[in-house]
């Protein structure tokens, strides 16, 4: 585990790259938006105001054109000087429009704007000269000047305004093109950003998947190692128990039996006091022999090897009742089937541990052991009427040991709380061919 590289640094690096990309793209987008806002404020809105002012100038020039037409109309009974007031009003509005237009017009139209200002000044100077000439009674000469000079100046003004309008339209087209370019760049960069984010997210996801796969692979390897260690430990434990059981049964049992036989022969000797003492010693030896045999059966019941699992379980239950005072009811259903020795050892140990839990934790005075042979499997259940598992489920070493033993024989063990109170341990184990197939 320690030799494996942690995915934390890679994830932090991916997060840093993602945040940096977001920051860069956000900054770029903000700059583009500011550029677009500046373009709208400085160019598009200005061109819009300039166009309105140019229309105002054109309207004034049209009013001048209409006034000059009326002045040249011979049917009018008024002298030329009668139009001075109208031209004065037009001049005031025109000069104000030209002044505002000069402030709003693009810098590229500076020369045309200067030409327009000079032309307007010359137009008004020429118009004043015509009004002066008409005021002196020379109206026909004044009308001739209007036809020959003033109308030409008016046409020049109209042309200059048209050129300014053309410049304004060109500026509008350039602004529209710049706006489209900004939108196009922003859209392109958005696609690039989304693509980059998709790649980063995909790479991060693949990295996480790979990291999780490595973690689960290590967990699986550790679980397999744990199961193997548990198997070796339980096997070693059973071998030790078997060895100690045989030593107790064969060596110490034979020695104690021989001592008992010798004492029994000595009992035939002279003296009632000697015979009484020998009898007491023989009883002590017999008691010790019974305890050694009980310990031998507890460590490794000989009946497992000699008569099989069912016989061993049947021999164990009466002793458990005698030791604990708990009444055990034993039920068996189905036709008995041979149980392999290794499977039988684990079944016996699980039953032993389950009953020990009843004695230690349940506070129940009754227990039920049910053994069922169902097709290709055996189901063993140990139930009590006590406190139940509650919050202790899955926590004790005994329960862990039962789980490990169940896994070793490819079984499934369940720890259940009964509806009416109490606990139940249910073990389901495939037999013979089924167990080998699963293994």
DRENVEX-143453 format. One record per residue (C-alpha): residue number from 1; residue in three letters; x, y, z. Coordinates in pm, 1 decimal. Layout:
N
[baro NUM "ALA" [X Y Z]]
...
//
This chain:
439
[baro 1 "UNK" [0.0 0.0 0.0]]
[baro 2 "UNK" [277.8 244.1 93.7]]
[baro 3 "UNK" [446.7 196.1 -243.2]]
[baro 4 "UNK" [138.2 308.6 -432.8]]
[baro 5 "UNK" [117.9 669.8 -542.3]]
[baro 6 "UNK" [-167.8 866.6 -390.7]]
[baro 7 "UNK" [-412.0 1020.6 -642.2]]
[baro 8 "UNK" [-441.5 1335.7 -429.3]]
[baro 9 "UNK" [-158.0 1525.1 -601.0]]
[baro 10 "UNK" [-296.0 1444.7 -945.3]]
[baro 11 "UNK" [-645.0 1556.3 -845.2]]
[baro 12 "UNK" [-509.8 1880.0 -694.2]]
[baro 13 "UNK" [-309.3 1944.8 -1011.6]]
[baro 14 "UNK" [-620.0 1885.7 -1224.4]]
[baro 15 "UNK" [-819.1 2119.2 -1000.3]]
[baro 16 "UNK" [-548.5 2387.2 -1029.2]]
[baro 17 "UNK" [-544.5 2356.5 -1409.6]]
[baro 18 "UNK" [-925.0 2376.0 -1421.2]]
[baro 19 "UNK" [-940.0 2682.4 -1197.1]]
[baro 20 "UNK" [-660.6 2851.1 -1396.0]]
[baro 21 "UNK" [-842.5 2784.1 -1721.9]]
[baro 22 "UNK" [-1164.8 2921.6 -1576.1]]
[baro 23 "UNK" [-983.3 3232.8 -1449.0]]
[baro 24 "UNK" [-810.2 3294.5 -1785.4]]
[baro 25 "UNK" [-1127.7 3242.3 -1983.1]]
[baro 26 "UNK" [-1327.4 3460.9 -1745.3]]
[baro 27 "UNK" [-1069.5 3740.3 -1773.2]]
[baro 28 "UNK" [-1067.1 3713.9 -2150.4]]
[baro 29 "UNK" [-1445.9 3714.1 -2167.0]]
[baro 30 "UNK" [-1466.7 4019.3 -1940.1]]
[baro 31 "UNK" [-1215.8 4201.0 -2161.8]]
[baro 32 "UNK" [-1418.4 4112.8 -2471.6]]
[baro 33 "UNK" [-1739.1 4235.1 -2307.9]]
[baro 34 "UNK" [-1572.5 4560.5 -2208.1]]
[baro 35 "UNK" [-1442.9 4602.0 -2561.0]]
[baro 36 "UNK" [-1791.9 4539.8 -2694.3]]
[baro 37 "UNK" [-1942.7 4787.6 -2447.9]]
[baro 38 "UNK" [-1682.3 5047.2 -2543.2]]
[baro 39 "UNK" [-1751.2 4986.3 -2911.2]]
[baro 40 "UNK" [-2123.2 5031.8 -2853.7]]
[baro 41 "UNK" [-2077.3 5345.6 -2647.4]]
[baro 42 "UNK" [-1802.5 5511.3 -2850.8]]
[baro 43 "UNK" [-1892.6 5407.4 -3202.6]]
[baro 44 "UNK" [-2238.9 5266.0 -3249.3]]
[baro 45 "UNK" [-2421.0 5506.3 -3017.6]]
[baro 46 "UNK" [-2211.8 5798.9 -3145.1]]
[baro 47 "UNK" [-2284.7 5707.4 -3506.2]]
[baro 48 "UNK" [-2652.1 5687.8 -3420.4]]
[baro 49 "UNK" [-2644.3 6039.7 -3271.3]]
[baro 50 "UNK" [-2436.0 6165.2 -3563.7]]
[baro 51 "UNK" [-2684.4 6020.0 -3814.1]]
[baro 52 "UNK" [-2971.7 6197.8 -3639.3]]
[baro 53 "UNK" [-2777.8 6526.8 -3643.4]]
[baro 54 "UNK" [-2693.4 6482.4 -4012.0]]
[baro 55 "UNK" [-3062.2 6426.1 -4082.1]]
[baro 56 "UNK" [-3133.1 6748.9 -3893.4]]
[baro 57 "UNK" [-2874.7 6931.6 -4105.7]]
[baro 58 "UNK" [-3025.8 6785.9 -4421.5]]
[baro 59 "UNK" [-3371.9 6900.5 -4311.5]]
[baro 60 "UNK" [-3235.5 7252.1 -4260.3]]
[baro 61 "UNK" [-3073.0 7243.5 -4604.3]]
[baro 62 "UNK" [-3403.2 7127.4 -4752.3]]
[baro 63 "UNK" [-3576.6 7418.3 -4577.9]]
[baro 64 "UNK" [-3316.4 7654.0 -4728.6]]
[baro 65 "UNK" [-3377.8 7499.9 -5070.9]]
[baro 66 "UNK" [-3753.0 7553.1 -5038.4]]
[baro 67 "UNK" [-3701.5 7912.0 -4921.0]]
[baro 68 "UNK" [-3474.5 7988.6 -5216.1]]
[baro 69 "UNK" [-3732.1 7839.8 -5451.9]]
[baro 70 "UNK" [-3997.0 8067.9 -5305.0]]
[baro 71 "UNK" [-3762.3 8365.6 -5336.0]]
[baro 72 "UNK" [-3710.9 8291.4 -5707.1]]
[baro 73 "UNK" [-4084.7 8242.4 -5767.6]]
[baro 74 "UNK" [-4199.2 8558.2 -5950.6]]
[baro 75 "UNK" [-4560.0 8510.0 -5840.6]]
[baro 76 "UNK" [-4476.7 8590.1 -5478.0]]
[baro 77 "UNK" [-4578.6 8951.2 -5395.7]]
[baro 78 "UNK" [-4315.6 8977.9 -5118.2]]
[baro 79 "UNK" [-3970.0 9137.6 -5148.0]]
[baro 80 "UNK" [-3664.8 8916.0 -5101.7]]
[baro 81 "UNK" [-3591.9 9075.1 -4765.4]]
[baro 82 "UNK" [-3916.5 8924.1 -4633.1]]
[baro 83 "UNK" [-3733.1 8587.8 -4605.4]]
[baro 84 "UNK" [-3462.5 8719.6 -4374.7]]
[baro 85 "UNK" [-3645.9 8608.0 -4057.4]]
[baro 86 "UNK" [-3701.1 8255.6 -4191.7]]
[baro 87 "UNK" [-3337.4 8221.8 -4291.9]]
[baro 88 "UNK" [-3230.6 8351.6 -3949.6]]
[baro 89 "UNK" [-3424.9 8076.0 -3773.9]]
[baro 90 "UNK" [-3288.6 7813.9 -4012.4]]
[baro 91 "UNK" [-2936.3 7945.3 -3955.2]]
[baro 92 "UNK" [-2968.5 7926.1 -3577.1]]
[baro 93 "UNK" [-3090.2 7565.3 -3587.5]]
[baro 94 "UNK" [-2837.1 7469.1 -3856.7]]
[baro 95 "UNK" [-2538.7 7610.5 -3667.3]]
[baro 96 "UNK" [-2650.4 7431.8 -3349.5]]
[baro 97 "UNK" [-2686.5 7103.3 -3540.2]]
[baro 98 "UNK" [-2345.0 7148.7 -3705.7]]
[baro 99 "UNK" [-2184.7 7219.4 -3367.6]]
[baro 100 "UNK" [-2332.2 6907.8 -3209.6]]
[baro 101 "UNK" [-2249.2 6700.1 -3514.3]]
[baro 102 "UNK" [-1885.7 6813.3 -3496.8]]
[baro 103 "UNK" [-1865.0 6676.9 -3141.8]]
[baro 104 "UNK" [-2031.4 6345.5 -3233.5]]
[baro 105 "UNK" [-1882.3 6280.2 -3577.0]]
[baro 106 "UNK" [-1598.0 6023.5 -3625.4]]
[baro 107 "UNK" [-1244.5 6156.4 -3633.8]]
[baro 108 "UNK" [-1200.9 6009.5 -3982.5]]
[baro 109 "UNK" [-1445.3 6271.0 -4115.9]]
[baro 110 "UNK" [-1253.0 6570.1 -3980.2]]
[baro 111 "UNK" [-1163.9 6717.5 -4321.0]]
[baro 112 "UNK" [-1520.4 6689.2 -4452.4]]
[baro 113 "UNK" [-1652.5 6846.1 -4131.7]]
[baro 114 "UNK" [-1409.4 7139.6 -4168.2]]
[baro 115 "UNK" [-1510.6 7180.3 -4531.1]]
[baro 116 "UNK" [-1878.6 7178.7 -4428.4]]
[baro 117 "UNK" [-1818.5 7447.2 -4164.8]]
[baro 118 "UNK" [-1630.0 7669.5 -4410.0]]
[baro 119 "UNK" [-1894.8 7615.0 -4678.5]]
[baro 120 "UNK" [-2178.5 7705.4 -4440.0]]
[baro 121 "UNK" [-1997.5 8025.0 -4336.4]]
[baro 122 "UNK" [-1946.0 8125.1 -4699.0]]
[baro 123 "UNK" [-2309.1 8038.7 -4777.0]]
[baro 124 "UNK" [-2437.9 8269.5 -4504.7]]
[baro 125 "UNK" [-2195.2 8543.2 -4610.5]]
[baro 126 "UNK" [-2318.5 8516.8 -4967.7]]
[baro 127 "UNK" [-2682.3 8517.8 -4847.5]]
[baro 128 "UNK" [-2619.6 8832.3 -4644.3]]
[baro 129 "UNK" [-2471.8 8996.1 -4952.7]]
[baro 130 "UNK" [-2781.3 8901.1 -5153.2]]
[baro 131 "UNK" [-3014.3 9043.2 -4884.9]]
[baro 132 "UNK" [-2805.8 9362.3 -4881.3]]
[baro 133 "UNK" [-2831.2 9386.7 -5260.9]]
[baro 134 "UNK" [-3206.3 9324.9 -5250.2]]
[baro 135 "UNK" [-3247.6 9583.8 -4976.0]]
[baro 136 "UNK" [-3093.5 9844.0 -5203.5]]
[baro 137 "UNK" [-3367.7 9779.1 -5461.1]]
[baro 138 "UNK" [-3169.8 9552.2 -5689.8]]
[baro 139 "UNK" [-3385.5 9242.7 -5647.6]]
[baro 140 "UNK" [-3345.4 9108.7 -6000.9]]
[baro 141 "UNK" [-2970.4 9119.0 -5963.4]]
[baro 142 "UNK" [-3010.8 8948.9 -5623.7]]
[baro 143 "UNK" [-3225.8 8674.2 -5776.7]]
[baro 144 "UNK" [-2964.9 8622.3 -6045.6]]
[baro 145 "UNK" [-2699.4 8573.0 -5774.9]]
[baro 146 "UNK" [-2925.3 8322.0 -5604.1]]
[baro 147 "UNK" [-2951.8 8123.8 -5928.0]]
[baro 148 "UNK" [-2587.5 8150.4 -6021.3]]
[baro 149 "UNK" [-2404.5 8138.9 -5687.9]]
[baro 150 "UNK" [-2622.8 8062.6 -5387.9]]
[baro 151 "UNK" [-2782.1 7748.7 -5529.7]]
[baro 152 "UNK" [-2438.0 7616.1 -5623.7]]
[baro 153 "UNK" [-2319.7 7675.8 -5268.7]]
[baro 154 "UNK" [-2631.5 7497.7 -5140.2]]
[baro 155 "UNK" [-2557.6 7199.1 -5364.6]]
[baro 156 "UNK" [-2202.1 7190.0 -5230.1]]
[baro 157 "UNK" [-2336.2 7186.3 -4873.5]]
[baro 158 "UNK" [-2573.9 6903.3 -4959.0]]
[baro 159 "UNK" [-2287.1 6705.9 -5114.2]]
[baro 160 "UNK" [-2067.5 6763.4 -4807.3]]
[baro 161 "UNK" [-2345.8 6640.4 -4576.6]]
[baro 162 "UNK" [-2394.1 6335.8 -4800.1]]
[baro 163 "UNK" [-2022.1 6258.2 -4774.6]]
[baro 164 "UNK" [-2041.6 6288.3 -4395.6]]
[baro 165 "UNK" [-2339.8 6054.3 -4399.2]]
[baro 166 "UNK" [-2137.1 5813.9 -4613.2]]
[baro 167 "UNK" [-1850.2 5826.2 -4362.3]]
[baro 168 "UNK" [-2099.6 5765.7 -4084.6]]
[baro 169 "UNK" [-2246.1 5467.3 -4268.7]]
[baro 170 "UNK" [-1896.7 5329.0 -4322.6]]
[baro 171 "UNK" [-1823.8 5368.8 -3953.5]]
[baro 172 "UNK" [-2148.1 5183.9 -3878.0]]
[baro 173 "UNK" [-2043.2 4900.1 -4106.1]]
[baro 174 "UNK" [-1700.7 4882.5 -3941.8]]
[baro 175 "UNK" [-1860.9 4883.6 -3596.6]]
[baro 176 "UNK" [-2099.5 4607.5 -3700.6]]
[baro 177 "UNK" [-1808.1 4405.9 -3840.5]]
[baro 178 "UNK" [-1612.6 4459.7 -3517.0]]
[baro 179 "UNK" [-1915.4 4351.1 -3313.8]]
[baro 180 "UNK" [-1952.1 4037.6 -3523.6]]
[baro 181 "UNK" [-1581.0 3969.5 -3482.9]]
[baro 182 "UNK" [-1603.9 4005.6 -3105.0]]
[baro 183 "UNK" [-1905.5 3776.1 -3090.9]]
[baro 184 "UNK" [-1731.8 3528.1 -3321.2]]
[baro 185 "UNK" [-1416.2 3525.7 -3107.6]]
[baro 186 "UNK" [-1620.2 3492.9 -2789.8]]
[baro 187 "UNK" [-1819.1 3205.4 -2941.2]]
[baro 188 "UNK" [-1505.5 3035.3 -3069.4]]
[baro 189 "UNK" [-1331.7 3075.4 -2736.6]]
[baro 190 "UNK" [-1640.6 2942.2 -2559.5]]
[baro 191 "UNK" [-1627.4 2628.9 -2773.7]]
[baro 192 "UNK" [-1253.8 2597.4 -2708.4]]
[baro 193 "UNK" [-1311.6 2646.3 -2337.0]]
[baro 194 "UNK" [-1593.6 2393.1 -2328.0]]
[baro 195 "UNK" [-1380.9 2147.2 -2523.0]]
[baro 196 "UNK" [-1087.9 2200.5 -2285.9]]
[baro 197 "UNK" [-1314.9 2161.4 -1983.9]]
[baro 198 "UNK" [-1460.3 1845.4 -2136.8]]
[baro 199 "UNK" [-1109.3 1709.2 -2183.8]]
[baro 200 "UNK" [-1013.2 1804.3 -1827.7]]
[baro 201 "UNK" [-1330.0 1652.8 -1683.4]]
[baro 202 "UNK" [-1284.1 1340.5 -1895.7]]
[baro 203 "UNK" [-920.1 1309.2 -1795.6]]
[baro 204 "UNK" [-1007.4 1365.3 -1429.3]]
[baro 205 "UNK" [-1290.5 1112.6 -1449.8]]
[baro 206 "UNK" [-1064.1 854.3 -1614.3]]
[baro 207 "UNK" [-798.2 924.1 -1354.0]]
[baro 208 "UNK" [-1052.8 875.9 -1075.8]]
[baro 209 "UNK" [-1185.4 558.6 -1237.4]]
[baro 210 "UNK" [-831.6 425.5 -1271.6]]
[baro 211 "UNK" [-751.9 529.9 -914.2]]
[baro 212 "UNK" [-1067.4 364.8 -784.8]]
[baro 213 "UNK" [-986.8 53.3 -985.3]]
[baro 214 "UNK" [-639.1 40.0 -830.0]]
[baro 215 "UNK" [-783.1 100.6 -483.2]]
[baro 216 "UNK" [-1044.3 -171.8 -524.0]]
[baro 217 "UNK" [-779.0 -403.0 -667.4]]
[baro 218 "UNK" [-563.6 -344.6 -359.9]]
[baro 219 "UNK" [-865.0 -388.9 -132.1]]
[baro 220 "UNK" [-951.2 -713.9 -309.8]]
[baro 221 "UNK" [-591.5 -831.7 -274.9]]
[baro 222 "UNK" [-592.0 -741.1 93.9]]
[baro 223 "UNK" [-925.0 -916.2 140.4]]
[baro 224 "UNK" [-791.0 -1226.2 -27.3]]
[baro 225 "UNK" [-479.1 -1210.4 186.7]]
[baro 226 "UNK" [-693.2 -1163.4 496.9]]
[baro 227 "UNK" [-909.1 -1460.8 401.9]]
[baro 228 "UNK" [-598.5 -1667.8 334.0]]
[baro 229 "UNK" [-448.4 -1566.6 668.5]]
[baro 230 "UNK" [-777.5 -1646.0 842.3]]
[baro 231 "UNK" [-785.7 -1983.7 666.4]]
[baro 232 "UNK" [-428.4 -2056.4 770.5]]
[baro 233 "UNK" [-497.9 -1940.1 1126.6]]
[baro 234 "UNK" [-811.8 -2151.4 1162.5]]
[baro 235 "UNK" [-636.9 -2450.7 1004.4]]
[baro 236 "UNK" [-341.9 -2406.2 1238.4]]
[baro 237 "UNK" [-580.6 -2369.3 1531.5]]
[baro 238 "UNK" [-764.3 -2687.4 1441.2]]
[baro 239 "UNK" [-436.0 -2873.5 1396.0]]
[baro 240 "UNK" [-321.1 -2752.8 1738.4]]
[baro 241 "UNK" [-649.9 -2850.2 1896.4]]
[baro 242 "UNK" [-633.1 -3192.6 1733.0]]
[baro 243 "UNK" [-278.2 -3246.3 1852.8]]
[baro 244 "UNK" [-356.5 -3137.4 2211.5]]
[baro 245 "UNK" [-673.8 -3344.3 2211.1]]
[baro 246 "UNK" [-487.2 -3655.6 2101.8]]
[baro 247 "UNK" [-212.6 -3596.6 2356.0]]
[baro 248 "UNK" [-467.3 -3553.7 2632.2]]
[baro 249 "UNK" [-667.0 -3856.0 2523.5]]
[baro 250 "UNK" [-382.9 -4087.5 2434.8]]
[baro 251 "UNK" [-102.1 -3997.3 2673.0]]
[baro 252 "UNK" [-261.0 -3847.5 2982.9]]
[baro 253 "UNK" [-572.4 -4059.5 2951.3]]
[baro 254 "UNK" [-367.2 -4380.0 2933.2]]
[baro 255 "UNK" [-149.3 -4272.2 3224.1]]
[baro 256 "UNK" [-447.6 -4187.5 3442.6]]
[baro 257 "UNK" [-620.2 -4510.6 3338.9]]
[baro 258 "UNK" [-311.2 -4710.5 3430.1]]
[baro 259 "UNK" [-287.0 -4532.8 3765.8]]
[baro 260 "UNK" [-653.7 -4610.6 3833.5]]
[baro 261 "UNK" [-598.7 -4978.3 3750.0]]
[baro 262 "UNK" [-293.6 -4998.4 3977.1]]
[baro 263 "UNK" [-485.3 -4834.0 4261.2]]
[baro 264 "UNK" [-771.1 -5076.1 4209.4]]
[baro 265 "UNK" [-531.9 -5371.6 4244.8]]
[baro 266 "UNK" [-373.5 -5216.6 4550.0]]
[baro 267 "UNK" [-715.2 -5179.9 4703.9]]
[baro 268 "UNK" [-721.1 -5556.9 4759.9]]
[baro 269 "UNK" [-440.0 -5525.7 5012.5]]
[baro 270 "UNK" [-461.9 -5542.8 5393.9]]
[baro 271 "UNK" [-601.8 -5264.5 5606.8]]
[baro 272 "UNK" [-931.8 -5084.1 5582.3]]
[baro 273 "UNK" [-765.7 -4740.8 5623.2]]
[baro 274 "UNK" [-528.7 -4807.1 5334.3]]
[baro 275 "UNK" [-812.1 -4925.0 5114.8]]
[baro 276 "UNK" [-1014.6 -4608.0 5197.8]]
[baro 277 "UNK" [-725.3 -4378.6 5107.1]]
[baro 278 "UNK" [-660.9 -4570.3 4788.2]]
[baro 279 "UNK" [-1030.7 -4544.6 4700.8]]
[baro 280 "UNK" [-1019.0 -4167.7 4752.1]]
[baro 281 "UNK" [-712.5 -4139.0 4531.9]]
[baro 282 "UNK" [-881.2 -4354.6 4267.3]]
[baro 283 "UNK" [-1187.0 -4127.7 4269.4]]
[baro 284 "UNK" [-963.4 -3822.5 4226.8]]
[baro 285 "UNK" [-785.8 -3993.8 3938.2]]
[baro 286 "UNK" [-1119.5 -4082.6 3776.8]]
[baro 287 "UNK" [-1244.1 -3725.5 3814.6]]
[baro 288 "UNK" [-924.3 -3597.9 3658.4]]
[baro 289 "UNK" [-962.2 -3850.2 3377.6]]
[baro 290 "UNK" [-1318.4 -3733.0 3311.6]]
[baro 291 "UNK" [-1204.2 -3370.4 3297.8]]
[baro 292 "UNK" [-918.0 -3455.1 3061.5]]
[baro 293 "UNK" [-1155.9 -3640.7 2832.6]]
[baro 294 "UNK" [-1405.4 -3348.5 2843.7]]
[baro 295 "UNK" [-1125.2 -3106.6 2761.2]]
[baro 296 "UNK" [-1013.0 -3333.4 2481.4]]
[baro 297 "UNK" [-1365.5 -3343.4 2337.8]]
[baro 298 "UNK" [-1392.5 -2963.9 2365.6]]
[baro 299 "UNK" [-1065.1 -2908.2 2186.4]]
[baro 300 "UNK" [-1137.5 -3157.9 1910.6]]
[baro 301 "UNK" [-1430.9 -3394.8 1940.9]]
[baro 302 "UNK" [-1317.1 -3744.2 1844.6]]
[baro 303 "UNK" [-1673.3 -3813.1 1727.5]]
[baro 304 "UNK" [-1616.0 -3577.6 1431.1]]
[baro 305 "UNK" [-1360.4 -3814.6 1287.0]]
[baro 306 "UNK" [-1514.1 -4134.8 1409.2]]
[baro 307 "UNK" [-1891.1 -4077.8 1359.8]]
[baro 308 "UNK" [-1923.3 -3750.0 1164.5]]
[baro 309 "UNK" [-2072.4 -3405.0 1220.8]]
[baro 310 "UNK" [-2425.9 -3506.1 1324.6]]
[baro 311 "UNK" [-2302.6 -3745.8 1591.9]]
[baro 312 "UNK" [-2053.0 -3490.2 1723.9]]
[baro 313 "UNK" [-2325.3 -3226.1 1746.3]]
[baro 314 "UNK" [-2560.2 -3472.4 1919.8]]
[baro 315 "UNK" [-2290.8 -3555.2 2176.5]]
[baro 316 "UNK" [-2208.1 -3187.2 2236.8]]
[baro 317 "UNK" [-2558.9 -3058.7 2311.7]]
[baro 318 "UNK" [-2623.5 -3260.5 2634.2]]
[baro 319 "UNK" [-2288.6 -3147.9 2774.0]]
[baro 320 "UNK" [-2372.0 -2785.1 2688.1]]
[baro 321 "UNK" [-2707.4 -2820.6 2869.3]]
[baro 322 "UNK" [-2535.4 -2966.0 3176.2]]
[baro 323 "UNK" [-2269.4 -2695.1 3188.1]]
[baro 324 "UNK" [-2492.3 -2389.1 3125.9]]
[baro 325 "UNK" [-2838.1 -2491.0 3247.7]]
[baro 326 "UNK" [-2988.0 -2382.1 2912.2]]
[baro 327 "UNK" [-3246.5 -2623.0 2769.8]]
[baro 328 "UNK" [-3155.7 -2704.9 2409.6]]
[baro 329 "UNK" [-3412.2 -2848.1 2168.3]]
[baro 330 "UNK" [-3262.6 -3023.3 1868.4]]
[baro 331 "UNK" [-3455.3 -3068.8 1542.0]]
[baro 332 "UNK" [-3347.1 -3232.2 1218.7]]
[baro 333 "UNK" [-3535.4 -3236.2 887.7]]
[baro 334 "UNK" [-3451.5 -3403.3 559.9]]
[baro 335 "UNK" [-3246.2 -3710.3 481.4]]
[baro 336 "UNK" [-2897.0 -3703.6 626.5]]
[baro 337 "UNK" [-2612.8 -3665.8 380.7]]
[baro 338 "UNK" [-2240.7 -3723.1 429.7]]
[baro 339 "UNK" [-2057.1 -3406.2 534.9]]
[baro 340 "UNK" [-1687.4 -3375.1 451.2]]
[baro 341 "UNK" [-1458.3 -3369.6 752.2]]
[baro 342 "UNK" [-1332.8 -3011.2 695.0]]
[baro 343 "UNK" [-1687.8 -2884.4 639.5]]
[baro 344 "UNK" [-1806.3 -3072.3 946.8]]
[baro 345 "UNK" [-1535.7 -2914.0 1165.5]]
[baro 346 "UNK" [-1645.5 -2562.1 1065.1]]
[baro 347 "UNK" [-2015.2 -2644.8 1106.5]]
[baro 348 "UNK" [-1942.4 -2783.0 1452.7]]
[baro 349 "UNK" [-1733.3 -2475.7 1553.0]]
[baro 350 "UNK" [-2000.7 -2232.8 1429.4]]
[baro 351 "UNK" [-2269.1 -2419.6 1627.8]]
[baro 352 "UNK" [-2038.8 -2418.6 1930.5]]
[baro 353 "UNK" [-1972.6 -2042.8 1900.1]]
[baro 354 "UNK" [-2341.1 -1961.4 1843.9]]
[baro 355 "UNK" [-2442.6 -2157.6 2155.9]]
[baro 356 "UNK" [-2163.3 -1995.3 2357.3]]
[baro 357 "UNK" [-2302.4 -1655.1 2252.8]]
[baro 358 "UNK" [-2644.4 -1766.4 2377.2]]
[baro 359 "UNK" [-2491.7 -1857.8 2712.3]]
[baro 360 "UNK" [-2281.7 -1540.2 2743.1]]
[baro 361 "UNK" [-2506.5 -1264.5 2600.0]]
[baro 362 "UNK" [-2869.2 -1363.8 2542.4]]
[baro 363 "UNK" [-2989.9 -1423.5 2900.5]]
[baro 364 "UNK" [-3218.1 -1686.0 2747.4]]
[baro 365 "UNK" [-3303.8 -2013.0 2923.0]]
[baro 366 "UNK" [-3395.8 -2199.3 2606.3]]
[baro 367 "UNK" [-3229.1 -2250.7 2270.7]]
[baro 368 "UNK" [-3319.1 -2429.9 1948.6]]
[baro 369 "UNK" [-3075.6 -2600.5 1713.9]]
[baro 370 "UNK" [-3226.8 -2691.6 1377.5]]
[baro 371 "UNK" [-3044.3 -2891.5 1111.9]]
[baro 372 "UNK" [-3204.6 -2918.9 766.6]]
[baro 373 "UNK" [-3080.6 -3108.7 462.5]]
[baro 374 "UNK" [-3233.1 -2940.8 157.0]]
[baro 375 "UNK" [-3126.4 -3077.9 -179.1]]
[baro 376 "UNK" [-2757.5 -3005.3 -225.1]]
[baro 377 "UNK" [-2714.7 -2796.3 87.1]]
[baro 378 "UNK" [-2738.2 -2807.8 463.2]]
[baro 379 "UNK" [-2897.1 -2527.9 668.9]]
[baro 380 "UNK" [-2810.1 -2496.1 1037.3]]
[baro 381 "UNK" [-2998.1 -2253.3 1263.2]]
[baro 382 "UNK" [-2934.8 -2163.3 1627.1]]
[baro 383 "UNK" [-3210.1 -1956.8 1791.1]]
[baro 384 "UNK" [-3270.9 -1819.6 2139.3]]
[baro 385 "UNK" [-3537.4 -1615.5 2319.2]]
[baro 386 "UNK" [-3306.7 -1353.0 2464.3]]
[baro 387 "UNK" [-3209.0 -991.5 2394.8]]
[baro 388 "UNK" [-3125.8 -1027.2 2024.4]]
[baro 389 "UNK" [-2827.4 -881.8 1841.0]]
[baro 390 "UNK" [-2941.0 -515.7 1838.9]]
[baro 391 "UNK" [-2642.6 -282.3 1795.2]]
[baro 392 "UNK" [-2384.9 -556.5 1853.1]]
[baro 393 "UNK" [-2433.6 -719.9 1514.3]]
[baro 394 "UNK" [-2109.2 -762.2 1322.8]]
[baro 395 "UNK" [-1891.7 -644.6 1611.7]]
[baro 396 "UNK" [-1771.8 -941.2 1823.7]]
[baro 397 "UNK" [-1471.6 -1159.9 1752.9]]
[baro 398 "UNK" [-1694.5 -1465.6 1775.9]]
[baro 399 "UNK" [-1916.1 -1334.7 1495.6]]
[baro 400 "UNK" [-1610.8 -1247.8 1287.5]]
[baro 401 "UNK" [-1478.1 -1599.6 1340.8]]
[baro 402 "UNK" [-1814.0 -1748.2 1234.0]]
[baro 403 "UNK" [-1810.6 -1536.5 916.2]]
[baro 404 "UNK" [-1457.9 -1644.2 832.0]]
[baro 405 "UNK" [-1542.4 -2009.8 882.6]]
[baro 406 "UNK" [-1855.2 -1971.8 667.8]]
[baro 407 "UNK" [-1646.9 -1820.3 385.7]]
[baro 408 "UNK" [-1394.1 -2102.9 410.5]]
[baro 409 "UNK" [-1667.7 -2358.2 329.0]]
[baro 410 "UNK" [-1837.7 -2129.9 70.1]]
[baro 411 "UNK" [-2136.5 -2080.7 299.1]]
[baro 412 "UNK" [-2361.5 -1785.8 373.7]]
[baro 413 "UNK" [-2419.7 -1687.3 735.9]]
[baro 414 "UNK" [-2690.4 -1450.8 861.8]]
[baro 415 "UNK" [-2732.9 -1286.3 1201.8]]
[baro 416 "UNK" [-3100.3 -1206.4 1252.9]]
[baro 417 "UNK" [-3326.2 -1061.3 1519.8]]
[baro 418 "UNK" [-3638.6 -1272.4 1566.1]]
[baro 419 "UNK" [-3981.8 -1110.9 1544.9]]
[baro 420 "UNK" [-4089.1 -1225.0 1892.6]]
[baro 421 "UNK" [-3756.0 -1141.4 2053.6]]
[baro 422 "UNK" [-3425.8 -1319.8 2056.6]]
[baro 423 "UNK" [-3158.1 -1386.1 1798.5]]
[baro 424 "UNK" [-3102.8 -1636.6 1521.5]]
[baro 425 "UNK" [-2786.7 -1750.4 1343.8]]
[baro 426 "UNK" [-2856.4 -1915.6 1009.1]]
[baro 427 "UNK" [-2581.7 -2087.6 812.1]]
[baro 428 "UNK" [-2636.8 -2225.0 460.4]]
[baro 429 "UNK" [-2361.9 -2445.7 316.9]]
[baro 430 "UNK" [-2347.2 -2626.4 -19.7]]
[baro 431 "UNK" [-2243.1 -2988.0 9.3]]
[baro 432 "UNK" [-1997.4 -3203.8 -181.0]]
[baro 433 "UNK" [-2012.0 -3129.9 -559.1]]
[baro 434 "UNK" [-2179.5 -2792.5 -505.7]]
[baro 435 "UNK" [-1902.6 -2675.0 -274.2]]
[baro 436 "UNK" [-1633.5 -2784.6 -519.3]]
[baro 437 "UNK" [-1811.7 -2613.3 -806.8]]
[baro 438 "UNK" [-1821.2 -2284.5 -617.9]]
[baro 439 "UNK" [-1462.6 -2318.4 -505.5]]
//
